Amino acid sequence: MEYRALGAVVCLSAMLGCATIEMKLREPGSRLVDFPEAVAGEYDCAKRRLPFVKVEESELNPERLRPGAQLHHYFVYVMCPAIASEVINGTLYTEVRVKGKTVYRDSVKQELQPGRWRIDTFITLPEGAESGMYALATRFESSKGRFSFHSDFLVEPKRALLRLP
């Protein structure tokens, strides 16, 4: 029975280690995932009102963390332009809220480009961040439209150090 528990701990540690390694390999910013032609075929863009934008995926890593830790957020979007190589200029807003208060706010000029793109962002929590359930809200606004979504994460209290006599 003890071996099963030890095996579970080893597997969990390996999974968390992989997530940490993946986080360290990522860099902030936009990365092309698929070219516009692939997205146009997949979403049948010729029959849609253009420009067409859809957020396909959004993920936080880790979902549980301690004060002072780094939070990695990424989302993947697709965009079909009305005119070849058209971009949508706008502003990407990011907010972190806890107990109804905004504790972090950022805005950056963002250009949505044709195809499938991944946008990675990193936020380091302050050492004094209070424990509790947090919400990360992401919003994009432009003259051609907007989208928004949010994700939740938990900040756990820092563990007290054991003091030995």
Phi and psi in radians as a Rosetta constraint file:
Dihedral C 1 N 2 CA 2 C 2 CIRCULARHARMONIC -1.119 0.35
Dihedral N 2 CA 2 C 2 N 3 CIRCULARHARMONIC -0.588 0.35
Dihedral C 2 N 3 CA 3 C 3 CIRCULARHARMONIC -1.149 0.35
Dihedral N 3 CA 3 C 3 N 4 CIRCULARHARMONIC -0.639 0.35
Dihedral C 3 N 4 CA 4 C 4 CIRCULARHARMONIC -1.110 0.35
Dihedral N 4 CA 4 C 4 N 5 CIRCULARHARMONIC -0.776 0.35
Dihedral C 4 N 5 CA 5 C 5 CIRCULARHARMONIC -1.096 0.35
Dihedral N 5 CA 5 C 5 N 6 CIRCULARHARMONIC -0.757 0.35
Dihedral C 5 N 6 CA 6 C 6 CIRCULARHARMONIC -1.110 0.35
Dihedral N 6 CA 6 C 6 N 7 CIRCULARHARMONIC -0.717 0.35
Dihedral C 6 N 7 CA 7 C 7 CIRCULARHARMONIC -1.076 0.35
Dihedral N 7 CA 7 C 7 N 8 CIRCULARHARMONIC -0.715 0.35
Dihedral C 7 N 8 CA 8 C 8 CIRCULARHARMONIC -1.119 0.35
Dihedral N 8 CA 8 C 8 N 9 CIRCULARHARMONIC -0.705 0.35
Dihedral C 8 N 9 CA 9 C 9 CIRCULARHARMONIC -1.134 0.35
Dihedral N 9 CA 9 C 9 N 10 CIRCULARHARMONIC -0.751 0.35
Dihedral C 9 N 10 CA 10 C 10 CIRCULARHARMONIC -1.107 0.35
Dihedral N 10 CA 10 C 10 N 11 CIRCULARHARMONIC -0.767 0.35
Dihedral C 10 N 11 CA 11 C 11 CIRCULARHARMONIC -1.106 0.35
Dihedral N 11 CA 11 C 11 N 12 CIRCULARHARMONIC -0.770 0.35
Dihedral C 11 N 12 CA 12 C 12 CIRCULARHARMONIC -1.105 0.35
Dihedral N 12 CA 12 C 12 N 13 CIRCULARHARMONIC -0.735 0.35
Dihedral C 12 N 13 CA 13 C 13 CIRCULARHARMONIC -1.085 0.35
Dihedral N 13 CA 13 C 13 N 14 CIRCULARHARMONIC -0.705 0.35
Dihedral C 13 N 14 CA 14 C 14 CIRCULARHARMONIC -1.125 0.35
Dihedral N 14 CA 14 C 14 N 15 CIRCULARHARMONIC -0.742 0.35
Dihedral C 14 N 15 CA 15 C 15 CIRCULARHARMONIC -1.116 0.35
Dihedral N 15 CA 15 C 15 N 16 CIRCULARHARMONIC -0.784 0.35
Dihedral C 15 N 16 CA 16 C 16 CIRCULARHARMONIC -1.131 0.35
Dihedral N 16 CA 16 C 16 N 17 CIRCULARHARMONIC -0.645 0.35
Dihedral C 16 N 17 CA 17 C 17 CIRCULARHARMONIC -1.101 0.35
Dihedral N 17 CA 17 C 17 N 18 CIRCULARHARMONIC -0.713 0.35
Dihedral C 17 N 18 CA 18 C 18 CIRCULARHARMONIC -1.127 0.35
Dihedral N 18 CA 18 C 18 N 19 CIRCULARHARMONIC -0.725 0.35
Dihedral C 18 N 19 CA 19 C 19 CIRCULARHARMONIC -1.089 0.35
Dihedral N 19 CA 19 C 19 N 20 CIRCULARHARMONIC -0.701 0.35
Dihedral C 19 N 20 CA 20 C 20 CIRCULARHARMONIC -1.160 0.35
Dihedral N 20 CA 20 C 20 N 21 CIRCULARHARMONIC -0.731 0.35
Dihedral C 20 N 21 CA 21 C 21 CIRCULARHARMONIC -1.107 0.35
Dihedral N 21 CA 21 C 21 N 22 CIRCULARHARMONIC -0.777 0.35
Dihedral C 21 N 22 CA 22 C 22 CIRCULARHARMONIC -1.050 0.35
Dihedral N 22 CA 22 C 22 N 23 CIRCULARHARMONIC -0.741 0.35
Dihedral C 22 N 23 CA 23 C 23 CIRCULARHARMONIC -1.048 0.35
Dihedral N 23 CA 23 C 23 N 24 CIRCULARHARMONIC -0.715 0.35
Dihedral C 23 N 24 CA 24 C 24 CIRCULARHARMONIC -1.234 0.35
Dihedral N 24 CA 24 C 24 N 25 CIRCULARHARMONIC -0.454 0.35
Dihedral C 24 N 25 CA 25 C 25 CIRCULARHARMONIC -1.381 0.35
Dihedral N 25 CA 25 C 25 N 26 CIRCULARHARMONIC -0.384 0.35
Dihedral C 25 N 26 CA 26 C 26 CIRCULARHARMONIC -1.377 0.35
Dihedral N 26 CA 26 C 26 N 27 CIRCULARHARMONIC 2.661 0.35
Dihedral C 26 N 27 CA 27 C 27 CIRCULARHARMONIC -2.223 0.35
Dihedral N 27 CA 27 C 27 N 28 CIRCULARHARMONIC 2.645 0.35
Dihedral C 27 N 28 CA 28 C 28 CIRCULARHARMONIC -1.100 0.35
Dihedral N 28 CA 28 C 28 N 29 CIRCULARHARMONIC 2.556 0.35
Dihedral C 28 N 29 CA 29 C 29 CIRCULARHARMONIC 2.183 0.35
Dihedral N 29 CA 29 C 29 N 30 CIRCULARHARMONIC -3.008 0.35
Dihedral C 29 N 30 CA 30 C 30 CIRCULARHARMONIC -1.752 0.35
Dihedral N 30 CA 30 C 30 N 31 CIRCULARHARMONIC 2.462 0.35
Dihedral C 30 N 31 CA 31 C 31 CIRCULARHARMONIC -2.359 0.35
Dihedral N 31 CA 31 C 31 N 32 CIRCULARHARMONIC 2.319 0.35
Dihedral C 31 N 32 CA 32 C 32 CIRCULARHARMONIC -1.207 0.35
Dihedral N 32 CA 32 C 32 N 33 CIRCULARHARMONIC 2.281 0.35
Dihedral C 32 N 33 CA 33 C 33 CIRCULARHARMONIC -1.842 0.35
Dihedral N 33 CA 33 C 33 N 34 CIRCULARHARMONIC -0.824 0.35
Dihedral C 33 N 34 CA 34 C 34 CIRCULARHARMONIC -2.421 0.35
Dihedral N 34 CA 34 C 34 N 35 CIRCULARHARMONIC 2.540 0.35
Dihedral C 34 N 35 CA 35 C 35 CIRCULARHARMONIC -1.258 0.35
Dihedral N 35 CA 35 C 35 N 36 CIRCULARHARMONIC 2.768 0.35
Dihedral C 35 N 36 CA 36 C 36 CIRCULARHARMONIC -0.959 0.35
Dihedral N 36 CA 36 C 36 N 37 CIRCULARHARMONIC -0.637 0.35
Dihedral C 36 N 37 CA 37 C 37 CIRCULARHARMONIC -1.070 0.35
Dihedral N 37 CA 37 C 37 N 38 CIRCULARHARMONIC -0.724 0.35
Dihedral C 37 N 38 CA 38 C 38 CIRCULARHARMONIC -1.133 0.35
Dihedral N 38 CA 38 C 38 N 39 CIRCULARHARMONIC -0.744 0.35
Dihedral C 38 N 39 CA 39 C 39 CIRCULARHARMONIC -1.178 0.35
Dihedral N 39 CA 39 C 39 N 40 CIRCULARHARMONIC -0.734 0.35
Dihedral C 39 N 40 CA 40 C 40 CIRCULARHARMONIC -1.035 0.35
Dihedral N 40 CA 40 C 40 N 41 CIRCULARHARMONIC -0.719 0.35
Dihedral C 40 N 41 CA 41 C 41 CIRCULARHARMONIC -1.214 0.35
Dihedral N 41 CA 41 C 41 N 42 CIRCULARHARMONIC -0.763 0.35
Dihedral C 41 N 42 CA 42 C 42 CIRCULARHARMONIC -1.122 0.35
Dihedral N 42 CA 42 C 42 N 43 CIRCULARHARMONIC -0.695 0.35
Dihedral C 42 N 43 CA 43 C 43 CIRCULARHARMONIC -1.751 0.35
Dihedral N 43 CA 43 C 43 N 44 CIRCULARHARMONIC 0.078 0.35
Dihedral C 43 N 44 CA 44 C 44 CIRCULARHARMONIC 0.863 0.35
Dihedral N 44 CA 44 C 44 N 45 CIRCULARHARMONIC 0.924 0.35
Dihedral C 44 N 45 CA 45 C 45 CIRCULARHARMONIC -1.072 0.35
Dihedral N 45 CA 45 C 45 N 46 CIRCULARHARMONIC -0.456 0.35
Dihedral C 45 N 46 CA 46 C 46 CIRCULARHARMONIC -1.078 0.35
Dihedral N 46 CA 46 C 46 N 47 CIRCULARHARMONIC -0.400 0.35
Dihedral C 46 N 47 CA 47 C 47 CIRCULARHARMONIC -1.800 0.35
Dihedral N 47 CA 47 C 47 N 48 CIRCULARHARMONIC 0.159 0.35
Dihedral C 47 N 48 CA 48 C 48 CIRCULARHARMONIC -1.864 0.35
Dihedral N 48 CA 48 C 48 N 49 CIRCULARHARMONIC 2.789 0.35
Dihedral C 48 N 49 CA 49 C 49 CIRCULARHARMONIC -1.276 0.35
Dihedral N 49 CA 49 C 49 N 50 CIRCULARHARMONIC 2.215 0.35
Dihedral C 49 N 50 CA 50 C 50 CIRCULARHARMONIC -1.975 0.35
Dihedral N 50 CA 50 C 50 N 51 CIRCULARHARMONIC 2.654 0.35
Dihedral C 50 N 51 CA 51 C 51 CIRCULARHARMONIC -1.244 0.35
Dihedral N 51 CA 51 C 51 N 52 CIRCULARHARMONIC 2.614 0.35
Dihedral C 51 N 52 CA 52 C 52 CIRCULARHARMONIC -1.993 0.35
Dihedral N 52 CA 52 C 52 N 53 CIRCULARHARMONIC 2.276 0.35
Dihedral C 52 N 53 CA 53 C 53 CIRCULARHARMONIC -2.308 0.35
Dihedral N 53 CA 53 C 53 N 54 CIRCULARHARMONIC 2.381 0.35
Dihedral C 53 N 54 CA 54 C 54 CIRCULARHARMONIC -2.493 0.35
Dihedral N 54 CA 54 C 54 N 55 CIRCULARHARMONIC 2.338 0.35
Dihedral C 54 N 55 CA 55 C 55 CIRCULARHARMONIC -1.522 0.35
Dihedral N 55 CA 55 C 55 N 56 CIRCULARHARMONIC 2.084 0.35
Dihedral C 55 N 56 CA 56 C 56 CIRCULARHARMONIC -1.571 0.35
Dihedral N 56 CA 56 C 56 N 57 CIRCULARHARMONIC -0.560 0.35
Dihedral C 56 N 57 CA 57 C 57 CIRCULARHARMONIC -2.690 0.35
Dihedral N 57 CA 57 C 57 N 58 CIRCULARHARMONIC 2.550 0.35
Dihedral C 57 N 58 CA 58 C 58 CIRCULARHARMONIC -2.558 0.35
Dihedral N 58 CA 58 C 58 N 59 CIRCULARHARMONIC 2.322 0.35
Dihedral C 58 N 59 CA 59 C 59 CIRCULARHARMONIC -2.544 0.35
Dihedral N 59 CA 59 C 59 N 60 CIRCULARHARMONIC 2.472 0.35
Dihedral C 59 N 60 CA 60 C 60 CIRCULARHARMONIC -1.898 0.35
Dihedral N 60 CA 60 C 60 N 61 CIRCULARHARMONIC 2.506 0.35
Dihedral C 60 N 61 CA 61 C 61 CIRCULARHARMONIC -2.558 0.35
Dihedral N 61 CA 61 C 61 N 62 CIRCULARHARMONIC 2.141 0.35
Dihedral C 61 N 62 CA 62 C 62 CIRCULARHARMONIC -1.415 0.35
Dihedral N 62 CA 62 C 62 N 63 CIRCULARHARMONIC 2.884 0.35
Dihedral C 62 N 63 CA 63 C 63 CIRCULARHARMONIC -1.496 0.35
Dihedral N 63 CA 63 C 63 N 64 CIRCULARHARMONIC -0.292 0.35
Dihedral C 63 N 64 CA 64 C 64 CIRCULARHARMONIC -2.189 0.35
Dihedral N 64 CA 64 C 64 N 65 CIRCULARHARMONIC 2.211 0.35
Dihedral C 64 N 65 CA 65 C 65 CIRCULARHARMONIC -2.644 0.35
Dihedral N 65 CA 65 C 65 N 66 CIRCULARHARMONIC 2.994 0.35
Dihedral C 65 N 66 CA 66 C 66 CIRCULARHARMONIC -1.900 0.35
Dihedral N 66 CA 66 C 66 N 67 CIRCULARHARMONIC 2.811 0.35
Dihedral C 66 N 67 CA 67 C 67 CIRCULARHARMONIC -0.934 0.35
Dihedral N 67 CA 67 C 67 N 68 CIRCULARHARMONIC 2.460 0.35
Dihedral C 67 N 68 CA 68 C 68 CIRCULARHARMONIC 1.549 0.35
Dihedral N 68 CA 68 C 68 N 69 CIRCULARHARMONIC -0.182 0.35
Dihedral C 68 N 69 CA 69 C 69 CIRCULARHARMONIC -1.433 0.35
Dihedral N 69 CA 69 C 69 N 70 CIRCULARHARMONIC 2.865 0.35
Dihedral C 69 N 70 CA 70 C 70 CIRCULARHARMONIC -1.757 0.35
Dihedral N 70 CA 70 C 70 N 71 CIRCULARHARMONIC 2.349 0.35
Dihedral C 70 N 71 CA 71 C 71 CIRCULARHARMONIC -1.819 0.35
Dihedral N 71 CA 71 C 71 N 72 CIRCULARHARMONIC 2.267 0.35
Dihedral C 71 N 72 CA 72 C 72 CIRCULARHARMONIC -1.898 0.35
Dihedral N 72 CA 72 C 72 N 73 CIRCULARHARMONIC 2.165 0.35
Dihedral C 72 N 73 CA 73 C 73 CIRCULARHARMONIC -2.130 0.35
Dihedral N 73 CA 73 C 73 N 74 CIRCULARHARMONIC 2.358 0.35
Dihedral C 73 N 74 CA 74 C 74 CIRCULARHARMONIC -2.400 0.35
Dihedral N 74 CA 74 C 74 N 75 CIRCULARHARMONIC 2.692 0.35
Dihedral C 74 N 75 CA 75 C 75 CIRCULARHARMONIC -2.460 0.35
Dihedral N 75 CA 75 C 75 N 76 CIRCULARHARMONIC 2.694 0.35
Dihedral C 75 N 76 CA 76 C 76 CIRCULARHARMONIC -2.053 0.35
Dihedral N 76 CA 76 C 76 N 77 CIRCULARHARMONIC 2.287 0.35
Dihedral C 76 N 77 CA 77 C 77 CIRCULARHARMONIC -2.228 0.35
Dihedral N 77 CA 77 C 77 N 78 CIRCULARHARMONIC 2.769 0.35
Dihedral C 77 N 78 CA 78 C 78 CIRCULARHARMONIC -2.075 0.35
Dihedral N 78 CA 78 C 78 N 79 CIRCULARHARMONIC 2.591 0.35
Dihedral C 78 N 79 CA 79 C 79 CIRCULARHARMONIC -2.476 0.35
Dihedral N 79 CA 79 C 79 N 80 CIRCULARHARMONIC 2.220 0.35
Dihedral C 79 N 80 CA 80 C 80 CIRCULARHARMONIC -1.890 0.35
Dihedral N 80 CA 80 C 80 N 81 CIRCULARHARMONIC 2.107 0.35
Dihedral C 80 N 81 CA 81 C 81 CIRCULARHARMONIC -1.432 0.35
Dihedral N 81 CA 81 C 81 N 82 CIRCULARHARMONIC 2.765 0.35
Dihedral C 81 N 82 CA 82 C 82 CIRCULARHARMONIC -1.337 0.35
Dihedral N 82 CA 82 C 82 N 83 CIRCULARHARMONIC -0.573 0.35
Dihedral C 82 N 83 CA 83 C 83 CIRCULARHARMONIC -2.213 0.35
Dihedral N 83 CA 83 C 83 N 84 CIRCULARHARMONIC 2.406 0.35
Dihedral C 83 N 84 CA 84 C 84 CIRCULARHARMONIC -0.860 0.35
Dihedral N 84 CA 84 C 84 N 85 CIRCULARHARMONIC 2.330 0.35
Dihedral C 84 N 85 CA 85 C 85 CIRCULARHARMONIC 1.216 0.35
Dihedral N 85 CA 85 C 85 N 86 CIRCULARHARMONIC 0.178 0.35
Dihedral C 85 N 86 CA 86 C 86 CIRCULARHARMONIC -1.113 0.35
Dihedral N 86 CA 86 C 86 N 87 CIRCULARHARMONIC 2.545 0.35
Dihedral C 86 N 87 CA 87 C 87 CIRCULARHARMONIC -2.141 0.35
Dihedral N 87 CA 87 C 87 N 88 CIRCULARHARMONIC 2.802 0.35
Dihedral C 87 N 88 CA 88 C 88 CIRCULARHARMONIC -2.007 0.35
Dihedral N 88 CA 88 C 88 N 89 CIRCULARHARMONIC 1.979 0.35
Dihedral C 88 N 89 CA 89 C 89 CIRCULARHARMONIC -1.559 0.35
Dihedral N 89 CA 89 C 89 N 90 CIRCULARHARMONIC 2.373 0.35
Dihedral C 89 N 90 CA 90 C 90 CIRCULARHARMONIC -2.873 0.35
Dihedral N 90 CA 90 C 90 N 91 CIRCULARHARMONIC -2.823 0.35
Dihedral C 90 N 91 CA 91 C 91 CIRCULARHARMONIC -2.201 0.35
Dihedral N 91 CA 91 C 91 N 92 CIRCULARHARMONIC 2.333 0.35
Dihedral C 91 N 92 CA 92 C 92 CIRCULARHARMONIC -1.796 0.35
Dihedral N 92 CA 92 C 92 N 93 CIRCULARHARMONIC 2.069 0.35
Dihedral C 92 N 93 CA 93 C 93 CIRCULARHARMONIC -1.829 0.35
Dihedral N 93 CA 93 C 93 N 94 CIRCULARHARMONIC 2.413 0.35
Dihedral C 93 N 94 CA 94 C 94 CIRCULARHARMONIC -2.260 0.35
Dihedral N 94 CA 94 C 94 N 95 CIRCULARHARMONIC 2.284 0.35
Dihedral C 94 N 95 CA 95 C 95 CIRCULARHARMONIC -2.344 0.35
Dihedral N 95 CA 95 C 95 N 96 CIRCULARHARMONIC 2.517 0.35
Dihedral C 95 N 96 CA 96 C 96 CIRCULARHARMONIC -2.044 0.35
Dihedral N 96 CA 96 C 96 N 97 CIRCULARHARMONIC 2.248 0.35
Dihedral C 96 N 97 CA 97 C 97 CIRCULARHARMONIC -2.168 0.35
Dihedral N 97 CA 97 C 97 N 98 CIRCULARHARMONIC 2.544 0.35
Dihedral C 97 N 98 CA 98 C 98 CIRCULARHARMONIC -2.452 0.35
Dihedral N 98 CA 98 C 98 N 99 CIRCULARHARMONIC 2.324 0.35
Dihedral C 98 N 99 CA 99 C 99 CIRCULARHARMONIC 0.890 0.35
Dihedral N 99 CA 99 C 99 N 100 CIRCULARHARMONIC 0.682 0.35
Dihedral C 99 N 100 CA 100 C 100 CIRCULARHARMONIC 1.429 0.35
Dihedral N 100 CA 100 C 100 N 101 CIRCULARHARMONIC -0.084 0.35
Dihedral C 100 N 101 CA 101 C 101 CIRCULARHARMONIC -1.852 0.35
Dihedral N 101 CA 101 C 101 N 102 CIRCULARHARMONIC 2.503 0.35
Dihedral C 101 N 102 CA 102 C 102 CIRCULARHARMONIC -1.431 0.35
Dihedral N 102 CA 102 C 102 N 103 CIRCULARHARMONIC 2.152 0.35
Dihedral C 102 N 103 CA 103 C 103 CIRCULARHARMONIC -1.943 0.35
Dihedral N 103 CA 103 C 103 N 104 CIRCULARHARMONIC -0.145 0.35
Dihedral C 103 N 104 CA 104 C 104 CIRCULARHARMONIC -2.656 0.35
Dihedral N 104 CA 104 C 104 N 105 CIRCULARHARMONIC 2.401 0.35
Dihedral C 104 N 105 CA 105 C 105 CIRCULARHARMONIC -2.554 0.35
Dihedral N 105 CA 105 C 105 N 106 CIRCULARHARMONIC 2.382 0.35
Dihedral C 105 N 106 CA 106 C 106 CIRCULARHARMONIC -2.577 0.35
Dihedral N 106 CA 106 C 106 N 107 CIRCULARHARMONIC 2.609 0.35
Dihedral C 106 N 107 CA 107 C 107 CIRCULARHARMONIC -2.487 0.35
Dihedral N 107 CA 107 C 107 N 108 CIRCULARHARMONIC 2.417 0.35
Dihedral C 107 N 108 CA 108 C 108 CIRCULARHARMONIC -2.400 0.35
Dihedral N 108 CA 108 C 108 N 109 CIRCULARHARMONIC 2.555 0.35
Dihedral C 108 N 109 CA 109 C 109 CIRCULARHARMONIC -1.182 0.35
Dihedral N 109 CA 109 C 109 N 110 CIRCULARHARMONIC 2.331 0.35
Dihedral C 109 N 110 CA 110 C 110 CIRCULARHARMONIC -2.349 0.35
Dihedral N 110 CA 110 C 110 N 111 CIRCULARHARMONIC 2.432 0.35
Dihedral C 110 N 111 CA 111 C 111 CIRCULARHARMONIC -1.959 0.35
Dihedral N 111 CA 111 C 111 N 112 CIRCULARHARMONIC 2.031 0.35
Dihedral C 111 N 112 CA 112 C 112 CIRCULARHARMONIC -1.464 0.35
Dihedral N 112 CA 112 C 112 N 113 CIRCULARHARMONIC 2.239 0.35
Dihedral C 112 N 113 CA 113 C 113 CIRCULARHARMONIC -1.988 0.35
Dihedral N 113 CA 113 C 113 N 114 CIRCULARHARMONIC 2.719 0.35
Dihedral C 113 N 114 CA 114 C 114 CIRCULARHARMONIC -1.075 0.35
Dihedral N 114 CA 114 C 114 N 115 CIRCULARHARMONIC 2.501 0.35
Dihedral C 114 N 115 CA 115 C 115 CIRCULARHARMONIC 1.924 0.35
Dihedral N 115 CA 115 C 115 N 116 CIRCULARHARMONIC -2.764 0.35
Dihedral C 115 N 116 CA 116 C 116 CIRCULARHARMONIC -1.970 0.35
Dihedral N 116 CA 116 C 116 N 117 CIRCULARHARMONIC 2.199 0.35
Dihedral C 116 N 117 CA 117 C 117 CIRCULARHARMONIC -2.248 0.35
Dihedral N 117 CA 117 C 117 N 118 CIRCULARHARMONIC 2.603 0.35
Dihedral C 117 N 118 CA 118 C 118 CIRCULARHARMONIC -2.008 0.35
Dihedral N 118 CA 118 C 118 N 119 CIRCULARHARMONIC 2.270 0.35
Dihedral C 118 N 119 CA 119 C 119 CIRCULARHARMONIC -2.005 0.35
Dihedral N 119 CA 119 C 119 N 120 CIRCULARHARMONIC 2.119 0.35
Dihedral C 119 N 120 CA 120 C 120 CIRCULARHARMONIC -1.860 0.35
Dihedral N 120 CA 120 C 120 N 121 CIRCULARHARMONIC 2.360 0.35
Dihedral C 120 N 121 CA 121 C 121 CIRCULARHARMONIC -2.341 0.35
Dihedral N 121 CA 121 C 121 N 122 CIRCULARHARMONIC 2.681 0.35
Dihedral C 121 N 122 CA 122 C 122 CIRCULARHARMONIC -2.268 0.35
Dihedral N 122 CA 122 C 122 N 123 CIRCULARHARMONIC 2.380 0.35
Dihedral C 122 N 123 CA 123 C 123 CIRCULARHARMONIC -2.279 0.35
Dihedral N 123 CA 123 C 123 N 124 CIRCULARHARMONIC 2.215 0.35
Dihedral C 123 N 124 CA 124 C 124 CIRCULARHARMONIC -1.702 0.35
Dihedral N 124 CA 124 C 124 N 125 CIRCULARHARMONIC 2.161 0.35
Dihedral C 124 N 125 CA 125 C 125 CIRCULARHARMONIC -1.292 0.35
Dihedral N 125 CA 125 C 125 N 126 CIRCULARHARMONIC 2.512 0.35
Dihedral C 125 N 126 CA 126 C 126 CIRCULARHARMONIC -1.150 0.35
Dihedral N 126 CA 126 C 126 N 127 CIRCULARHARMONIC 2.669 0.35
Dihedral C 126 N 127 CA 127 C 127 CIRCULARHARMONIC -1.012 0.35
Dihedral N 127 CA 127 C 127 N 128 CIRCULARHARMONIC -0.529 0.35
Dihedral C 127 N 128 CA 128 C 128 CIRCULARHARMONIC -1.624 0.35
Dihedral N 128 CA 128 C 128 N 129 CIRCULARHARMONIC 0.243 0.35
Dihedral C 128 N 129 CA 129 C 129 CIRCULARHARMONIC -1.048 0.35
Dihedral N 129 CA 129 C 129 N 130 CIRCULARHARMONIC 2.326 0.35
Dihedral C 129 N 130 CA 130 C 130 CIRCULARHARMONIC -1.350 0.35
Dihedral N 130 CA 130 C 130 N 131 CIRCULARHARMONIC 2.682 0.35
Dihedral C 130 N 131 CA 131 C 131 CIRCULARHARMONIC -1.331 0.35
Dihedral N 131 CA 131 C 131 N 132 CIRCULARHARMONIC 2.701 0.35
Dihedral C 131 N 132 CA 132 C 132 CIRCULARHARMONIC 2.508 0.35
Dihedral N 132 CA 132 C 132 N 133 CIRCULARHARMONIC -3.134 0.35
Dihedral C 132 N 133 CA 133 C 133 CIRCULARHARMONIC -1.481 0.35
Dihedral N 133 CA 133 C 133 N 134 CIRCULARHARMONIC 2.228 0.35
Dihedral C 133 N 134 CA 134 C 134 CIRCULARHARMONIC -1.971 0.35
Dihedral N 134 CA 134 C 134 N 135 CIRCULARHARMONIC 2.755 0.35
Dihedral C 134 N 135 CA 135 C 135 CIRCULARHARMONIC -2.179 0.35
Dihedral N 135 CA 135 C 135 N 136 CIRCULARHARMONIC 2.293 0.35
Dihedral C 135 N 136 CA 136 C 136 CIRCULARHARMONIC -1.790 0.35
Dihedral N 136 CA 136 C 136 N 137 CIRCULARHARMONIC 2.046 0.35
Dihedral C 136 N 137 CA 137 C 137 CIRCULARHARMONIC -1.890 0.35
Dihedral N 137 CA 137 C 137 N 138 CIRCULARHARMONIC 2.260 0.35
Dihedral C 137 N 138 CA 138 C 138 CIRCULARHARMONIC -2.113 0.35
Dihedral N 138 CA 138 C 138 N 139 CIRCULARHARMONIC 2.346 0.35
Dihedral C 138 N 139 CA 139 C 139 CIRCULARHARMONIC -2.489 0.35
Dihedral N 139 CA 139 C 139 N 140 CIRCULARHARMONIC 2.355 0.35
Dihedral C 139 N 140 CA 140 C 140 CIRCULARHARMONIC -2.036 0.35
Dihedral N 140 CA 140 C 140 N 141 CIRCULARHARMONIC 2.300 0.35
Dihedral C 140 N 141 CA 141 C 141 CIRCULARHARMONIC -2.288 0.35
Dihedral N 141 CA 141 C 141 N 142 CIRCULARHARMONIC 2.389 0.35
Dihedral C 141 N 142 CA 142 C 142 CIRCULARHARMONIC -2.631 0.35
Dihedral N 142 CA 142 C 142 N 143 CIRCULARHARMONIC 3.038 0.35
Dihedral C 142 N 143 CA 143 C 143 CIRCULARHARMONIC -1.224 0.35
Dihedral N 143 CA 143 C 143 N 144 CIRCULARHARMONIC -0.278 0.35
Dihedral C 143 N 144 CA 144 C 144 CIRCULARHARMONIC -1.747 0.35
Dihedral N 144 CA 144 C 144 N 145 CIRCULARHARMONIC 0.032 0.35
Dihedral C 144 N 145 CA 145 C 145 CIRCULARHARMONIC 2.539 0.35
Dihedral N 145 CA 145 C 145 N 146 CIRCULARHARMONIC -3.095 0.35
Dihedral C 145 N 146 CA 146 C 146 CIRCULARHARMONIC -2.679 0.35
Dihedral N 146 CA 146 C 146 N 147 CIRCULARHARMONIC 2.811 0.35
Dihedral C 146 N 147 CA 147 C 147 CIRCULARHARMONIC -2.597 0.35
Dihedral N 147 CA 147 C 147 N 148 CIRCULARHARMONIC 2.776 0.35
Dihedral C 147 N 148 CA 148 C 148 CIRCULARHARMONIC -2.672 0.35
Dihedral N 148 CA 148 C 148 N 149 CIRCULARHARMONIC 2.750 0.35
Dihedral C 148 N 149 CA 149 C 149 CIRCULARHARMONIC -2.847 0.35
Dihedral N 149 CA 149 C 149 N 150 CIRCULARHARMONIC 2.883 0.35
Dihedral C 149 N 150 CA 150 C 150 CIRCULARHARMONIC -2.501 0.35
Dihedral N 150 CA 150 C 150 N 151 CIRCULARHARMONIC 2.799 0.35
Dihedral C 150 N 151 CA 151 C 151 CIRCULARHARMONIC -2.407 0.35
Dihedral N 151 CA 151 C 151 N 152 CIRCULARHARMONIC 2.619 0.35
Dihedral C 151 N 152 CA 152 C 152 CIRCULARHARMONIC -1.854 0.35
Dihedral N 152 CA 152 C 152 N 153 CIRCULARHARMONIC 2.607 0.35
Dihedral C 152 N 153 CA 153 C 153 CIRCULARHARMONIC -2.584 0.35
Dihedral N 153 CA 153 C 153 N 154 CIRCULARHARMONIC 2.806 0.35
Dihedral C 153 N 154 CA 154 C 154 CIRCULARHARMONIC -1.984 0.35
Dihedral N 154 CA 154 C 154 N 155 CIRCULARHARMONIC 2.261 0.35
Dihedral C 154 N 155 CA 155 C 155 CIRCULARHARMONIC -1.779 0.35
Dihedral N 155 CA 155 C 155 N 156 CIRCULARHARMONIC 2.055 0.35
Dihedral C 155 N 156 CA 156 C 156 CIRCULARHARMONIC -1.638 0.35
Dihedral N 156 CA 156 C 156 N 157 CIRCULARHARMONIC 2.647 0.35
Dihedral C 156 N 157 CA 157 C 157 CIRCULARHARMONIC -1.122 0.35
Dihedral N 157 CA 157 C 157 N 158 CIRCULARHARMONIC 2.604 0.35
Dihedral C 157 N 158 CA 158 C 158 CIRCULARHARMONIC -1.141 0.35
Dihedral N 158 CA 158 C 158 N 159 CIRCULARHARMONIC 2.480 0.35
Dihedral C 158 N 159 CA 159 C 159 CIRCULARHARMONIC -1.387 0.35
Dihedral N 159 CA 159 C 159 N 160 CIRCULARHARMONIC 2.406 0.35
Dihedral C 159 N 160 CA 160 C 160 CIRCULARHARMONIC -1.273 0.35
Dihedral N 160 CA 160 C 160 N 161 CIRCULARHARMONIC 2.500 0.35
Dihedral C 160 N 161 CA 161 C 161 CIRCULARHARMONIC -1.308 0.35
Dihedral N 161 CA 161 C 161 N 162 CIRCULARHARMONIC 2.433 0.35
Dihedral C 161 N 162 CA 162 C 162 CIRCULARHARMONIC -1.325 0.35
Dihedral N 162 CA 162 C 162 N 163 CIRCULARHARMONIC 2.307 0.35
Dihedral C 162 N 163 CA 163 C 163 CIRCULARHARMONIC -1.864 0.35
Dihedral N 163 CA 163 C 163 N 164 CIRCULARHARMONIC 2.104 0.35
Dihedral C 163 N 164 CA 164 C 164 CIRCULARHARMONIC -1.637 0.35
Dihedral N 164 CA 164 C 164 N 165 CIRCULARHARMONIC 2.491 0.35
